[in-house]
Amino acid sequence: MYKIRIILDTKEDIIRTILVEETINLEILHKTIASSFGFAGQEMASFYRTDDEWTQGEEIPLFNMAEAGEDISMKSCILNETLPEENSKLIYVYDFLKMWTFYVDVVEISDEKRDDLPQIILTVGEIPAEAPEKEFVAEKIDDGFGDEDDIDDEFGHFDDFDYNEY
Protein backbone atom coordinates (compact mmCIF):
# COMPACT_ATOMS: atom_id res chain seq x y z
CA MET A 1 0.00 0.00 0.00
CA TYR A 2 1.21 3.49 -0.89
CA LYS A 3 0.50 6.65 1.07
CA ILE A 4 0.82 9.52 -1.40
CA ARG A 5 0.68 13.25 -0.70
CA ILE A 6 -0.56 15.49 -3.53
CA ILE A 7 -0.04 19.25 -3.27
CA LEU A 8 -1.66 21.75 -5.64
CA ASP A 9 0.80 24.38 -6.86
CA THR A 10 -0.86 27.47 -5.33
CA LYS A 11 -0.04 30.07 -2.70
CA GLU A 12 -2.54 28.50 -0.28
CA ASP A 13 -2.06 25.01 1.15
CA ILE A 14 -4.27 22.63 -0.83
CA ILE A 15 -3.24 19.06 -0.02
CA ARG A 16 -4.70 15.58 -0.33
CA THR A 17 -3.17 12.43 1.10
CA ILE A 18 -4.42 9.19 -0.41
CA LEU A 19 -3.90 5.47 0.08
CA VAL A 20 -3.66 3.28 -3.03
CA GLU A 21 -2.63 -0.24 -3.97
CA GLU A 22 0.99 -0.55 -5.11
CA THR A 23 -0.01 -2.48 -8.24
CA ILE A 24 -2.31 0.12 -9.83
CA ASN A 25 -1.26 1.85 -13.03
CA LEU A 26 -0.83 5.60 -13.33
CA GLU A 27 -4.15 5.94 -15.18
CA ILE A 28 -5.95 4.81 -12.00
CA LEU A 29 -3.74 7.15 -9.95
CA HIS A 30 -4.70 10.00 -12.32
CA LYS A 31 -8.42 9.30 -11.82
CA THR A 32 -7.94 9.02 -8.05
CA ILE A 33 -6.05 12.33 -7.83
CA ALA A 34 -8.55 14.11 -10.09
CA SER A 35 -11.54 12.92 -8.07
CA SER A 36 -9.85 13.73 -4.73
CA PHE A 37 -9.66 17.37 -5.86
CA GLY A 38 -13.21 17.40 -7.21
CA PHE A 39 -12.46 17.00 -10.92
CA ALA A 40 -14.34 14.58 -13.18
CA GLY A 41 -11.09 13.25 -14.64
CA GLN A 42 -12.24 13.81 -18.23
CA GLU A 43 -9.50 16.26 -19.26
CA MET A 44 -6.11 15.42 -20.73
CA ALA A 45 -3.37 14.96 -18.16
CA SER A 46 0.24 13.87 -17.85
CA PHE A 47 2.65 12.83 -15.17
CA TYR A 48 6.27 13.95 -15.41
CA ARG A 49 9.21 12.19 -13.84
CA THR A 50 11.13 14.50 -11.54
CA ASP A 51 14.07 14.65 -9.20
CA ASP A 52 14.19 15.82 -5.56
CA GLU A 53 14.26 19.45 -6.74
CA TRP A 54 11.05 18.97 -8.79
CA THR A 55 12.85 19.41 -12.12
CA GLN A 56 10.41 18.31 -14.81
CA GLY A 57 11.62 15.29 -16.78
CA GLU A 58 10.15 12.63 -19.08
CA GLU A 59 6.42 12.89 -19.78
CA ILE A 60 4.05 10.02 -19.07
CA PRO A 61 0.91 10.98 -21.04
CA LEU A 62 -2.60 9.69 -20.43
CA PHE A 63 -2.63 8.02 -23.83
CA ASN A 64 0.06 6.42 -25.98
CA MET A 65 1.11 9.21 -28.35
CA ALA A 66 3.35 7.13 -30.60
CA GLU A 67 2.35 6.86 -34.25
CA ALA A 68 3.16 3.16 -34.30
CA GLY A 69 4.44 0.61 -31.86
CA GLU A 70 4.76 0.68 -28.10
CA ASP A 71 5.33 3.90 -26.24
CA ILE A 72 4.90 5.05 -22.68
CA SER A 73 1.45 5.89 -21.27
CA MET A 74 -0.22 5.99 -17.87
CA LYS A 75 -1.83 2.62 -18.55
CA SER A 76 1.56 0.96 -19.13
CA CYS A 77 3.24 2.40 -16.00
CA ILE A 78 2.69 0.49 -12.75
CA LEU A 79 2.90 2.53 -9.55
CA ASN A 80 5.49 0.43 -7.68
CA GLU A 81 7.76 0.41 -10.76
CA THR A 82 7.39 4.12 -11.49
CA LEU A 83 7.68 5.23 -7.85
CA PRO A 84 9.73 2.38 -6.33
CA GLU A 85 10.63 3.94 -2.98
CA GLU A 86 9.54 6.43 -0.37
CA ASN A 87 10.14 10.07 -1.34
CA SER A 88 9.83 9.20 -5.05
CA LYS A 89 8.17 12.11 -6.84
CA LEU A 90 6.13 13.00 -9.92
CA ILE A 91 4.66 16.20 -11.26
CA TYR A 92 1.03 15.84 -12.36
CA VAL A 93 -0.60 18.29 -14.78
CA TYR A 94 -4.37 18.09 -15.23
CA ASP A 95 -6.33 19.92 -17.97
CA PHE A 96 -3.80 21.41 -20.37
CA LEU A 97 -6.03 24.44 -21.00
CA LYS A 98 -6.05 25.41 -17.32
CA MET A 99 -2.75 23.76 -16.33
CA TRP A 100 -3.63 22.56 -12.82
CA THR A 101 -0.21 21.47 -11.54
CA PHE A 102 0.32 19.09 -8.62
CA TYR A 103 3.32 17.72 -6.79
CA VAL A 104 2.98 13.98 -6.08
CA ASP A 105 5.19 12.55 -3.34
CA VAL A 106 5.33 9.01 -1.90
CA VAL A 107 5.13 9.48 1.87
CA GLU A 108 5.08 5.83 2.95
CA ILE A 109 5.13 2.32 1.47
CA SER A 110 3.82 -0.57 3.55
CA ASP A 111 2.98 -4.24 3.10
CA GLU A 112 -0.45 -3.73 4.62
CA LYS A 113 -3.35 -4.98 2.48
CA ARG A 114 -6.71 -3.22 2.55
CA ASP A 115 -9.98 -3.73 0.71
CA ASP A 116 -11.16 -0.11 0.94
CA LEU A 117 -8.63 1.46 -1.47
CA PRO A 118 -8.25 3.99 -2.99
CA GLN A 119 -9.04 6.18 -0.02
CA ILE A 120 -8.54 9.86 0.82
CA ILE A 121 -7.16 10.10 4.36
CA LEU A 122 -6.34 13.83 4.57
CA THR A 123 -7.93 16.90 2.98
CA VAL A 124 -6.46 20.36 3.53
CA GLY A 125 -7.86 23.42 1.76
CA GLU A 126 -10.39 23.91 -0.98
CA ILE A 127 -9.54 24.03 -4.65
CA PRO A 128 -9.94 27.57 -6.08
CA ALA A 129 -12.59 28.29 -8.73
CA GLU A 130 -9.87 29.26 -11.21
CA ALA A 131 -6.57 27.53 -11.88
CA PRO A 132 -3.55 29.50 -10.66
CA GLU A 133 -1.92 31.43 -13.47
CA LYS A 134 1.32 29.86 -14.65
CA GLU A 135 4.26 31.98 -15.63
CA PHE A 136 6.78 30.29 -17.86
CA VAL A 137 10.03 32.21 -17.80
CA ALA A 138 13.06 30.97 -19.64
CA GLU A 139 16.57 31.97 -18.75
CA LYS A 140 18.10 34.44 -21.22
CA ILE A 141 20.77 32.57 -23.12
CA ASP A 142 23.62 34.29 -24.88
CA ASP A 143 23.36 32.97 -28.43
CA GLY A 144 26.56 34.69 -29.57
CA PHE A 145 24.74 37.00 -31.99
CA GLY A 146 24.59 40.04 -29.72
CA ASP A 147 21.61 42.31 -29.21
CA GLU A 148 19.12 43.41 -31.85
CA ASP A 149 20.79 46.81 -31.92
CA ASP A 150 24.02 45.19 -33.11
CA ILE A 151 22.51 44.10 -36.46
CA ASP A 152 24.40 46.30 -38.87
CA ASP A 153 26.38 45.44 -41.94
CA GLU A 154 27.74 47.20 -45.02
CA PHE A 155 24.17 47.90 -46.17
CA GLY A 156 23.22 49.82 -43.04
CA HIS A 157 20.69 49.04 -40.35
CA PHE A 158 17.60 47.19 -41.60
CA ASP A 159 15.24 49.44 -39.61
CA ASP A 160 16.43 52.40 -41.68
CA PHE A 161 15.44 50.67 -44.93
CA ASP A 162 12.25 51.95 -46.61
CA TYR A 163 10.41 48.87 -47.78
CA ASN A 164 7.49 50.86 -49.25
CA GLU A 165 9.80 52.21 -51.95
CA TYR A 166 9.53 48.97 -53.95
RAKA-V498913 format. One record per backbone hydrogen bond with DSSP energy under -0.5 kcal/mol. NH is the residue of the N-H (numbers start at 0). CO is the residue of the C=O. If there is no record, write none. Layout:
NH_CO + NH_CO
//
This chain:
1_19 + 2_107 + 3_1 + 3_17 + 4_104 + 5_15 + 6_102 + 7_13 + 8_100 + 9_7 + 13_11 + 14_123 + 15_5 + 16_121 + 17_3 + 18_118 + 19_1 + 23_20 + 25_73 + 25_76 + 26_73 + 27_24 + 28_24 + 29_25 + 30_26 + 31_27 + 32_28 + 33_29 + 34_30 + 35_31 + 36_32 + 36_33 + 37_34 + 38_33 + 45_92 + 46_59 + 47_90 + 48_57 + 49_88 + 50_54 + 53_50 + 55_53 + 56_48 + 59_46 + 61_44 + 64_71 + 73_60 + 74_61 + 75_72 + 76_72 + 76_73 + 77_75 + 78_23 + 79_21 + 80_77 + 81_77 + 82_78 + 86_105 + 87_84 + 89_103 + 90_47 + 91_101 + 92_45 + 93_91 + 93_99 + 94_43 + 97_94 + 98_94 + 99_93 + 99_94 + 101_91 + 102_6 + 103_89 + 103_101 + 104_4 + 104_102 + 105_87 + 106_2 + 106_104 + 107_2 + 109_0 + 117_18 + 118_18 + 120_16 + 120_118 + 121_16 + 123_14 + 135_133 + 136_134 + 137_135 + 142_140 + 149_146 + 150_147 + 151_149 + 155_152 + 159_156 + 160_157 + 162_160 + 164_161 + 165_162
//
